[in-house]
Every structure is written in C-alpha cells, then in structure tokens.
C-alpha cells in the first residue's frame, strides 16, 4: 500500500473521531501534503466549521488534541496549521521500511480498480492510404499508454485498431492506381505506405481540384468498395493491407501493439447496421423526417440548438454515423458477433498475438474482444459524433459511463522543426494536412531523433560498440516521441520541437532516462547487490525522505491516472521522481562514506528509485537504459 498506508490510517482514525462526536456524512480529504503542511493534510476542519459553528483553526486544534489519543503506527504527531488545515507528520523510521520494502515487490504500483472486468481501448484508426504522421502519433501513444495503465489497475484490456478501409481517402488511392496509372510498386525501395500518401493520394486529389468532373469516377469507386465481391473491393483490400502493414511497422517500432484489427468494410457487410437500426427505431432514438431539408431521411435529433444528424439518407443509403453506431454497440457486446477471427500474418513485439476480423466461414475461430466499458481515442474534432454515440450507448446499456470518448487536440510543428524537415512556414507553427501533403511522417521524425541521439552518445562514449549505441539511440528516440505526446493535458495543442524534446534538462524523456542511468551507474560502482536488509532509520535527511515519499506515491498516481484516463499523471510522476532523485544525488553522497551501514541504506534507496522509475516508465512505453 506504500504511502497510501499512512493516508488510510489517518482517514480511519478521523472517521472514528467524528463518529465519537456523533458526526457523519462528512466527505473530507486526506492527501499528501504540500510543502509547509507536514507529510499529510486534511481539510476536515473546514467542512465541520458550519456544523460546529467554530473557525477551522479552532476545530483543527481540537481534532489534533483528540488525534494524539488514537492508536497510531505510521503517524508521529498531528498539528493544527494557522490556515485551518489539520496536518500530520510521519513516523519515517516505519514508513521508510514499508515503502522501500514494498518497492522491491513485483506488485509495486498495482491497484485494483477494474477488479478483472473487461474494457475495450480503441485507438490509432488511421485511414490505410498513407504513412502515419506525427499528428497520428498522439492518438496512438495516448491509447497505448491508457491501455498499459488500465492493465496495471487490474482491468482485462482489449486493444483494438479500427481500419477505415472503405472511405473516401481509400477510394482516392484506388482511383490513382486504377484510373491514373500509378504503379503498384514504390520507387527506390520507398515504404509502400509512404508512397501511397506522398505520391498517389496527394497527386490524385490535386487532379480532382483541376478537373471536378473526375468526382464521378471517385463516387463510382466508393460505391464499388461497399460491394465486397466487386473487383474494385478486392483490389482495394490488397492495397490497403499493404499500407496497413507499413503503418503497423511504425507502431511496433514505437512499442505499440494490439489485440485485434477491425475492418470497416466487414462491419458494413456484416449486417450489424440493419440490426442496430431496428433497435434505434424501436426505442425511438431515430425519427423519420417528413418535411424540411432532411425530408425522407432518418435522423437523430440534436440536443438544444444542435442540428439533427442524418443517419439514413432519403435514397436509403446510410451515412458514416451508421458505421460508427453498430461498431460501438459491438464493442460493448450489445450485438451478436458476426465475425470469425484469424491471426495476422506477422508477429508483434513481445510475441503478442494479433487477431483480425474476417467474414470467411472457413476454419471458424471465436474470440471475445468486447468490454463492459469502452474507451475510444479520437481527436476532439469528432466530439459531436462521439457525444451522440456516447448518449445512444448509455441508453442501450442503461449505464451512462459505458462508452467513453477520450478526445485530444492536434499536434503542430514548431517553425524551426518544420524548416528542418523541409516544410514551408510563415514563421509560426506548422499545421499538417495529409490531403495537401503537408505533414511529417512519424518514421522520419524517429530517424532524425535516432541520428541525433547516436551522434551525441558516440561523443560521450567512444568506447561503446555500435550495437550498444543503436540500442540507446532507439530507446531515447522512442521515449522522446512518446513522452512529448503525453506530458501535456489532452485538451492542449502540442507544438513538437525536435531540439527541445531531446534536451537532458527540463521536462523531457531524455532527462528522466538519464536520471535512471545515473542511478544505475551508482549501483554498478558500488559492486554490491542492494538489499532491503538495512537500517532504515539512517535515512532521515530531507532529500532522502522527499525521495522515499515520491517513491511511495506510485500506486496513488496509477489510481489517479486510471480513474481519469490521464497519461499525463504518470508522465508528471516520472518527472517529479527524477527531480527528487537528482536533488538527493546532489546533496547525499552514497559511496565512499566510511560508514558501510549508511552506504547500504542509501544503496537500498537508489535501487528502490531505479525499480519504481522503470515500472512507471514502462506504463508510458518508455525504456530505461542503464547507460546514456
């Protein structure tokens, strides 16, 4: 339970004290204290002021006196703060032992929020017509990190990637190949996903703009895509699978893996929409419009001043929302599964099996990738559509939080980074557009980061082998890309800067990874195996206690991140932990003290930090090198 142990002890004692005072129903907080407020603080005095008709400070003094009579294991004393907060000071001899001992366990940081229940996390969902760009990476890393956090919180997580292989963007590259004569083989060994996005897609859309009559070809192709038996659909399946393979290579390189690939084309052909459409009509969640601009359409009524959303057009064809609604219901297990499953033909990192849906009747394999809850990671521009789906799913399942849209804002490039990557800017941030070819692929960003890191590592460690440098450069480059995508609030636009992101100072992945390497070097130089069989009472200096306290907060941070679906919580925790270790490192010598007992105690602390930081970074999908 780590630091939570002292929080629980204080909360239980306070509740017993209030019960003795015949006071109930007070939802006070007990939290790790800010500087100057002891080790733990509670706002209980404020919440009792009206009921007791006394000031918070007077109440805090009364409670502090009563608290001294409670049975305490981890609290040394309580104290009323002039502001009215009730503060508590830890018995660090005992808390040190508890926190550092538990940090050595495999279960360190585990919390049980999910209780083994199933949850779906769907992310990535990029049209299979181009390479992934740096903007897509935010979606992918958010989704992957949330999946990791939820697993740590004891959910059974099913991670899905929805492949939109029947939309306009796919139709555009099929027009390029079929009607404009683009070769199916990329030039000069170029990755196929890059070739489709950089050349076929961009140049095809340019031809539409030059000759609007070509839109007819596009519409015909789009119609053919919905007929699974058409030659166009079969050709599109071949092309999109090759693009998808390239996209997955990029994801795997970033240590992102999935449980199942779901194809939109199969959802359309599965009959799921017809089934859910009948339910929508029965529940009067869609209405037939007899007049106005949506005459003869089936619509979902907008709330307040929001416009109605057309689900089925007057000609009987379903809109894109008609694809998303049945898929959402399928994810929640509200519809009978129409799919069979087969293994994807390539192996993911860590040998994690990747399944994919199929409508083929041969070799039937049943799987269950549904969840009692669903988290769908989609950018904030889709908020209106996702709000509609969230409302509908809540009504279908009678659980308001069954379906959750995790939205996020876009990624831009700093002007310096845009220029370095060959994009023209007006001196401001660069907005990306796949249709116009104004984007930077995730692969190219990774390669540039890797090159810069390799050069810097070689300067610092000329004795290192090429393979060692390669491994460090990969870990730092992946860590940099992942950390930059999750260290900010999801509702904030990210401005990605190559140079700043690689800094060994400040709020960056390399800073945190370098701190881990620093701890590893101390342990290496000690030539000893750290142990928890030490004298914990020797750890009493402020930098030591601050570091131990931060180590002990790990499971509380996991709980917070899981409850709020917030990767930033763990990113911030990793940074705070690194800062507290560096403060300890600067002020507390570990080796050559002439006191073996104190050395052993501090080595125990260094190793505890190393273990917990590795576990926390793993939740972010970031490796912790022992050397940098």
TORVO-292132 format. One line per 8 residues: number of its first residue (from 1); for each residue x, y, z of C-alpha. Coordinates in steps of 0.5 Angstrom, whole numbers, always signed. Layout:
NUM> X/Y/Z ~ ...
***
This chain:
1> +0/+0/+0 ~ +6/+5/+1 ~ +5/+12/+2 ~ -3/+10/+2 ~ -2/+6/+8 ~ -1/+13/+12 ~ -7/+16/+9 ~ -11/+10/+10
9> -9/+10/+18 ~ -11/+18/+18 ~ -17/+17/+15 ~ -20/+11/+19 ~ -18/+15/+26 ~ -21/+21/+23 ~ -28/+18/+22 ~ -27/+14/+29
17> -26/+21/+32 ~ -32/+24/+28 ~ -37/+18/+30 ~ -35/+19/+37 ~ -37/+26/+36 ~ -44/+24/+33 ~ -42/+27/+26 ~ -43/+23/+20
25> -43/+24/+12 ~ -37/+29/+12 ~ -33/+28/+6 ~ -27/+30/+8 ~ -20/+29/+4 ~ -13/+26/+7 ~ -8/+28/+2 ~ +0/+28/+1
33> +2/+35/+4 ~ +4/+41/+0 ~ +11/+44/+3 ~ +10/+47/+9 ~ +4/+43/+11 ~ +7/+37/+14 ~ +7/+30/+11 ~ +0/+29/+10
41> -6/+34/+10 ~ -14/+34/+11 ~ -19/+39/+10 ~ -24/+36/+15 ~ -24/+43/+20 ~ -26/+47/+14 ~ -32/+42/+13 ~ -34/+42/+20
49> -34/+50/+21 ~ -41/+51/+20 ~ -44/+45/+23 ~ -40/+46/+30 ~ -40/+54/+29 ~ -33/+55/+30 ~ -27/+57/+26 ~ -23/+52/+22
57> -16/+53/+26 ~ -20/+52/+33 ~ -23/+46/+30 ~ -16/+43/+28 ~ -13/+45/+35 ~ -19/+41/+38 ~ -18/+35/+33 ~ -11/+35/+34
65> -11/+34/+41 ~ -16/+28/+40 ~ -12/+25/+35 ~ -6/+24/+40 ~ -10/+19/+44 ~ -11/+15/+37 ~ -7/+9/+36 ~ -2/+10/+31
73> +3/+6/+27 ~ +5/+11/+22 ~ +4/+18/+25 ~ +9/+21/+29 ~ +4/+27/+31 ~ -1/+32/+29 ~ -1/+39/+28 ~ -6/+45/+27
81> -4/+50/+22 ~ -6/+57/+22 ~ -10/+56/+16 ~ -14/+51/+19 ~ -11/+45/+16 ~ -10/+39/+20 ~ -3/+37/+19 ~ +0/+30/+20
89> +8/+28/+21 ~ +10/+21/+19 ~ +14/+16/+23 ~ +19/+16/+18 ~ +23/+10/+21 ~ +17/+6/+20 ~ +15/+9/+14 ~ +21/+8/+10
97> +22/+1/+12 ~ +15/+0/+9 ~ +15/+4/+3 ~ +22/+1/+1 ~ +21/-6/+2 ~ +14/-6/-2 ~ +18/-2/-8 ~ +22/-9/-9
105> +16/-13/-10 ~ +13/-15/-17 ~ +7/-12/-15 ~ +9/-5/-13 ~ +5/+0/-16 ~ -1/-5/-17 ~ -8/-2/-16 ~ -15/-6/-16
113> -20/-1/-20 ~ -22/-6/-25 ~ -23/-12/-21 ~ -21/-16/-27 ~ -27/-13/-31 ~ -26/-12/-39 ~ -25/-6/-42 ~ -24/-4/-49
121> -19/+1/-51 ~ -19/+3/-59 ~ -14/+8/-62 ~ -10/+9/-68 ~ -16/+8/-73 ~ -12/+12/-79 ~ -14/+11/-86 ~ -10/+6/-89
129> -8/+10/-95 ~ -2/+14/-92 ~ +4/+13/-87 ~ +3/+15/-80 ~ +5/+23/-79 ~ +7/+26/-72 ~ +0/+28/-71 ~ -3/+21/-71
137> +2/+19/-66 ~ -1/+23/-61 ~ -7/+18/-61 ~ -3/+12/-62 ~ +1/+14/-56 ~ -5/+16/-51 ~ -9/+10/-53 ~ -3/+5/-52
145> -1/+9/-45 ~ -8/+9/-43 ~ -8/+1/-44 ~ -2/+0/-40 ~ -5/+4/-34 ~ -11/+0/-34 ~ -8/-6/-34 ~ -4/-4/-28
153> -10/-2/-25 ~ -13/-10/-26 ~ -17/-9/-32 ~ -18/-14/-37 ~ -16/-10/-43 ~ -18/-11/-50 ~ -14/-6/-55 ~ -17/-5/-62
161> -15/-2/-68 ~ -21/+0/-73 ~ -18/+0/-80 ~ -23/+5/-84 ~ -22/+1/-91 ~ -28/+4/-95 ~ -28/+11/-94 ~ -26/+17/-99
169> -19/+17/-97 ~ -18/+10/-99 ~ -22/+11/-106 ~ -18/+16/-108 ~ -11/+12/-108 ~ -15/+7/-111 ~ -17/+12/-117 ~ -10/+14/-117
177> -8/+6/-118 ~ -14/+4/-123 ~ -15/+10/-127 ~ -9/+15/-127 ~ -4/+10/-128 ~ +0/+10/-122 ~ +5/+4/-121 ~ +4/-1/-115
185> +11/-1/-114 ~ +14/+4/-110 ~ +20/+8/-113 ~ +27/+6/-110 ~ +25/+2/-104 ~ +21/+7/-101 ~ +16/+4/-96 ~ +9/+3/-99
193> +5/+7/-94 ~ +10/+13/-95 ~ +9/+12/-103 ~ +1/+12/-103 ~ +1/+18/-98 ~ +6/+22/-101 ~ +5/+21/-108 ~ -1/+17/-110
201> -6/+20/-105 ~ -3/+28/-106 ~ -3/+28/-113 ~ -10/+24/-114 ~ -13/+30/-110 ~ -9/+35/-114 ~ -13/+32/-120 ~ -20/+33/-117
209> -18/+40/-116 ~ -16/+41/-123 ~ -22/+37/-126 ~ -28/+37/-122 ~ -31/+32/-127 ~ -27/+27/-124 ~ -31/+27/-118 ~ -36/+22/-122
217> -30/+17/-122 ~ -29/+17/-115 ~ -36/+16/-113 ~ -37/+10/-117 ~ -30/+7/-114 ~ -33/+9/-107 ~ -40/+5/-109 ~ -36/-1/-111
225> -32/-1/-105 ~ -38/-3/-101 ~ -40/-9/-105 ~ -35/-14/-102 ~ -35/-18/-109 ~ -33/-13/-113 ~ -26/-13/-117 ~ -25/-6/-114
233> -26/-8/-107 ~ -22/-14/-108 ~ -16/-9/-111 ~ -17/-4/-105 ~ -17/-10/-100 ~ -10/-12/-103 ~ -7/-4/-103 ~ -10/-2/-96
241> -7/-9/-93 ~ +0/-7/-96 ~ -1/+0/-93 ~ -3/-2/-86 ~ +3/-7/-86 ~ +7/-1/-86 ~ +3/+3/-81 ~ +4/-3/-76
249> +11/-3/-77 ~ +12/+4/-75 ~ +7/+3/-69 ~ +11/-3/-67 ~ +18/+1/-67 ~ +14/+5/-62 ~ +13/-1/-58 ~ +5/+0/-59
257> +2/-7/-60 ~ -6/-9/-61 ~ -10/-15/-59 ~ -15/-14/-66 ~ -16/-11/-72 ~ -23/-9/-74 ~ -24/-7/-81 ~ -30/-2/-83
265> -31/-6/-90 ~ -33/-12/-86 ~ -37/-8/-81 ~ -41/-5/-87 ~ -42/-12/-90 ~ -44/-16/-83 ~ -51/-13/-83 ~ -50/-10/-76
273> -53/-4/-78 ~ -59/-7/-80 ~ -60/-10/-73 ~ -58/-4/-69 ~ -62/+1/-74 ~ -69/-3/-72 ~ -67/-2/-65 ~ -66/+5/-66
281> -73/+5/-69 ~ -76/+1/-63 ~ -73/+6/-58 ~ -75/+12/-62 ~ -68/+14/-62 ~ -68/+16/-69 ~ -74/+19/-73 ~ -77/+19/-80
289> -77/+27/-82 ~ -83/+28/-87 ~ -81/+36/-88 ~ -75/+41/-89 ~ -68/+40/-91 ~ -68/+33/-89 ~ -75/+30/-92 ~ -75/+23/-92
297> -69/+22/-88 ~ -68/+18/-81 ~ -65/+23/-77 ~ -62/+23/-69 ~ -65/+29/-66 ~ -60/+34/-64 ~ -60/+37/-57 ~ -61/+44/-55
305> -59/+48/-61 ~ -55/+43/-65 ~ -57/+41/-72 ~ -61/+34/-73 ~ -56/+29/-75 ~ -58/+25/-81 ~ -57/+17/-80 ~ -60/+15/-87
313> -61/+19/-93 ~ -67/+20/-97 ~ -64/+15/-102 ~ -64/+9/-97 ~ -56/+10/-96 ~ -53/+10/-89 ~ -48/+16/-87 ~ -42/+15/-84
321> -45/+15/-77 ~ -49/+9/-79 ~ -42/+5/-79 ~ -40/+8/-72 ~ -46/+6/-68 ~ -46/-1/-70 ~ -39/-2/-68 ~ -40/+2/-62
329> -45/-3/-60 ~ -41/-9/-62 ~ -35/-6/-58 ~ -40/-6/-52 ~ -42/-13/-53 ~ -49/-11/-55 ~ -50/-15/-61 ~ -49/-22/-63
337> -41/-22/-66 ~ -42/-23/-74 ~ -34/-24/-74 ~ -30/-30/-75 ~ -22/-29/-73 ~ -16/-31/-76 ~ -8/-29/-74 ~ -5/-23/-77
345> +1/-26/-81 ~ +6/-22/-78 ~ +9/-23/-70 ~ +8/-17/-66 ~ +14/-14/-61 ~ +14/-19/-55 ~ +10/-24/-59 ~ +4/-21/-57
353> -1/-25/-62 ~ -5/-20/-66 ~ -12/-22/-69 ~ -16/-19/-74 ~ -24/-20/-76 ~ -26/-24/-82 ~ -33/-26/-85 ~ -30/-32/-88
361> -34/-38/-86 ~ -27/-43/-86 ~ -24/-45/-80 ~ -28/-41/-75 ~ -25/-39/-69 ~ -29/-35/-64 ~ -26/-29/-60 ~ -29/-24/-55
369> -26/-17/-56 ~ -32/-14/-53 ~ -32/-10/-46 ~ -36/-8/-40 ~ -34/-1/-42 ~ -30/+2/-48 ~ -25/+8/-49 ~ -25/+11/-56
377> -19/+15/-57 ~ -21/+20/-63 ~ -19/+27/-63 ~ -23/+33/-61 ~ -26/+35/-68 ~ -30/+29/-67 ~ -33/+31/-61 ~ -40/+32/-63
385> -41/+25/-67 ~ -38/+22/-60 ~ -43/+25/-56 ~ -48/+22/-60 ~ -45/+15/-60 ~ -44/+16/-52 ~ -51/+18/-51 ~ -54/+12/-55
393> -50/+7/-52 ~ -52/+10/-45 ~ -59/+9/-47 ~ -58/+2/-50 ~ -54/-1/-44 ~ -57/+4/-38 ~ -50/+5/-36 ~ -48/+12/-37
401> -41/+11/-37 ~ -40/+5/-41 ~ -38/+9/-47 ~ -32/+14/-46 ~ -29/+19/-52 ~ -22/+20/-50 ~ -21/+27/-54 ~ -15/+31/-55
409> -12/+37/-59 ~ -8/+37/-65 ~ +0/+37/-66 ~ +3/+42/-69 ~ +11/+43/-71 ~ +15/+49/-69 ~ +17/+53/-74 ~ +25/+51/-73
417> +23/+44/-73 ~ +18/+45/-79 ~ +24/+48/-83 ~ +29/+43/-81 ~ +24/+38/-84 ~ +23/+41/-91 ~ +16/+45/-89 ~ +15/+52/-91
425> +12/+56/-85 ~ +10/+63/-84 ~ +15/+64/-78 ~ +9/+61/-74 ~ +7/+53/-72 ~ +6/+49/-78 ~ -1/+46/-79 ~ -1/+39/-82
433> -5/+36/-88 ~ -5/+29/-91 ~ -9/+31/-97 ~ -4/+37/-98 ~ +2/+33/-97 ~ +4/+38/-91 ~ +6/+33/-86 ~ +12/+30/-83
441> +12/+22/-82 ~ +13/+19/-76 ~ +18/+15/-79 ~ +22/+21/-81 ~ +22/+24/-74 ~ +24/+18/-71 ~ +30/+17/-76 ~ +32/+24/-74
449> +32/+23/-67 ~ +36/+17/-67 ~ +41/+20/-71 ~ +42/+26/-67 ~ +42/+21/-60 ~ +47/+17/-64 ~ +52/+22/-65 ~ +51/+25/-58
457> +52/+18/-55 ~ +58/+17/-59 ~ +61/+23/-57 ~ +60/+22/-50 ~ +62/+14/-50 ~ +67/+13/-55 ~ +69/+6/-52 ~ +61/+4/-54
465> +60/-1/-59 ~ +55/+0/-65 ~ +50/-4/-62 ~ +50/-1/-55 ~ +50/+6/-59 ~ +44/+3/-63 ~ +40/+1/-57 ~ +41/+7/-53
473> +39/+11/-59 ~ +33/+7/-60 ~ +31/+8/-53 ~ +32/+15/-53 ~ +28/+17/-59 ~ +22/+12/-58 ~ +22/+15/-51 ~ +22/+22/-53
481> +17/+21/-58 ~ +12/+18/-53 ~ +14/+23/-48 ~ +12/+29/-52 ~ +5/+26/-54 ~ +3/+25/-47 ~ +6/+30/-42 ~ +1/+36/-43
489> -6/+36/-42 ~ -10/+33/-47 ~ -14/+39/-49 ~ -8/+43/-50 ~ -5/+43/-57 ~ +2/+40/-58 ~ +8/+44/-61 ~ +13/+39/-63
497> +20/+41/-63 ~ +26/+37/-64 ~ +31/+40/-61 ~ +28/+42/-54 ~ +25/+35/-54 ~ +32/+32/-54 ~ +35/+36/-48 ~ +38/+33/-42
505> +35/+38/-38 ~ +27/+40/-36 ~ +21/+36/-37 ~ +24/+31/-43 ~ +24/+24/-43 ~ +32/+24/-44 ~ +32/+28/-37 ~ +29/+22/-34
513> +32/+17/-37 ~ +39/+20/-36 ~ +37/+20/-29 ~ +36/+13/-29 ~ +42/+12/-32 ~ +46/+16/-26 ~ +42/+11/-21 ~ +45/+5/-25
521> +52/+8/-25 ~ +52/+9/-17 ~ +50/+1/-16 ~ +55/-1/-21 ~ +60/+3/-18 ~ +58/+0/-11 ~ +60/-7/-13 ~ +54/-9/-8
529> +48/-12/-9 ~ +43/-8/-6 ~ +38/-11/+0 ~ +32/-9/+4 ~ +36/-12/+10 ~ +39/-5/+12 ~ +38/+0/+18 ~ +32/+5/+15
537> +33/+9/+21 ~ +39/+12/+18 ~ +35/+15/+12 ~ +33/+22/+16 ~ +36/+27/+12 ~ +30/+32/+8 ~ +33/+30/+1 ~ +32/+22/+3
545> +25/+23/+6 ~ +23/+27/+0 ~ +25/+22/-5 ~ +22/+16/-1 ~ +16/+20/+0 ~ +16/+20/-8 ~ +17/+13/-9 ~ +11/+11/-4
553> +6/+15/-8 ~ +7/+11/-14 ~ +1/+7/-13 ~ -3/+13/-12 ~ -1/+16/-18 ~ -3/+10/-22 ~ -10/+10/-19 ~ -11/+17/-21
561> -9/+16/-28 ~ -13/+10/-29 ~ -19/+14/-26 ~ -18/+20/-30 ~ -16/+16/-36 ~ -10/+21/-36 ~ -3/+19/-38 ~ +0/+26/-36
569> -1/+24/-29 ~ +4/+18/-30 ~ +9/+23/-34 ~ +9/+28/-29 ~ +10/+23/-24 ~ +16/+20/-27 ~ +19/+27/-28 ~ +18/+29/-21
577> +21/+23/-19 ~ +27/+24/-23 ~ +28/+31/-20 ~ +27/+29/-13 ~ +33/+23/-14 ~ +37/+29/-17 ~ +36/+33/-11 ~ +38/+27/-7
585> +44/+26/-11 ~ +47/+33/-11 ~ +46/+33/-3 ~ +47/+26/-1 ~ +53/+22/-2 ~ +52/+15/-3 ~ +59/+11/-4 ~ +66/+12/+0
593> +62/+15/+6 ~ +67/+11/+11 ~ +60/+8/+14 ~ +58/+1/+11 ~ +51/+1/+14 ~ +49/+8/+12 ~ +52/+6/+5 ~ +48/+0/+5
601> +42/+4/+7 ~ +43/+9/+1 ~ +44/+4/-4 ~ +37/+1/-2 ~ +34/+7/-3 ~ +38/+8/-10 ~ +36/+1/-12 ~ +28/+3/-10
609> +28/+9/-14 ~ +31/+5/-20 ~ +26/+0/-20 ~ +20/+4/-19 ~ +22/+9/-24 ~ +23/+3/-29 ~ +16/+1/-27 ~ +13/+8/-28
617> +17/+9/-35 ~ +14/+2/-37 ~ +7/+5/-36 ~ +9/+10/-41 ~ +12/+5/-46 ~ +19/+8/-45 ~ +25/+4/-44 ~ +30/+6/-38
625> +37/+5/-41 ~ +43/+4/-36 ~ +48/+8/-39 ~ +47/+14/-44
***
